[in-house]
């Protein structure tokens, strides 16, 4: 990973953004400042001055960022380009009790799921963990998606809600959060609580591998059309992604990202935390979904991550909730680059090292 200091003038489109919208998202991150010991080291002390100043900004958000941060161009070796995708908050219909209409379970964390932090056993394994269950005194892999769909967790009273569509439930698992509209019209927000430990596998890639879809045409819309037209094969296809997500109910603002704060539509970015610290402002330079000729340049805040978000220059743009967000997220697969804005104290240490 390469982080090269640049001026704000080197950020394409910097003067044209609504910096106030990014400031609102940044203030949320100040509620839970994170310490990073990765390539871009930031301590909690580095956040104190900019967070204190952010709370007092009335206008002049652009001046705030230029005063308290220094931009760095990020590159992964020989290139500063990477993949930028999009995600959204899923929309479902559900109920508290099972019925003929609402018969697809959304599960809480199971009581027998065990998560092992391997750092406790070997310091060189920091950041790695194993998820499983104890069987005859041994830790074994947890049930995969196909096992759970076949009833492996039935009868344990771990159902959080019931929804009416298995494909919508799968979308919820991929996105990690959602809004469930109940029978009486109230909305229940649910978010990520844990997973079964299996790696994520894209069903779009599975469809490409079997020749059902063409490479470059496996948007979510195309995948959904295939599933709707092949319902007799949908369950087997979904099981190709063995990863399974468990949920919890969220009250207040949401959805909640991996950094522990509520996400802001159009301003929150999911990143790979091995390289990009949570809470940092990121100047994104990419293209609008479905329109590579239209620049999308915006100040984002790194507030989330995902199993598929891996790499130095790799981002997932949070579009929010609703049909428009789904359409944008489902077609976003753009090449792009970004510049990280380091707090002044962390930037000074880096330039001086």
Secondary structure by P-SEA (a helix, b strand, c coil): cbbbbbcccccccccccaaaaaaaaaaaaaabbbbbccccccccccaaaaaaaaaacccaaaaaaaacbbbbbbbcccccbbbbbbbbbbbbccccccccccccccccccccbbbbccccccccccccbbbbbbccccccccccaaaaaacccccccccccccccaaaaaaaaaaccbbbbccccbbbbbbbcccccbbbbbaaaaaaaacccccccccaaaaaaaaaacccaaaaaaacccbbbbbbbbcccccccccccccccccbbbccccccccccccbbbbbccccccccbbbbbbcccccccccccbbbbbbbcccaaaaaaaaaccccccccccccaaaaaaaaac
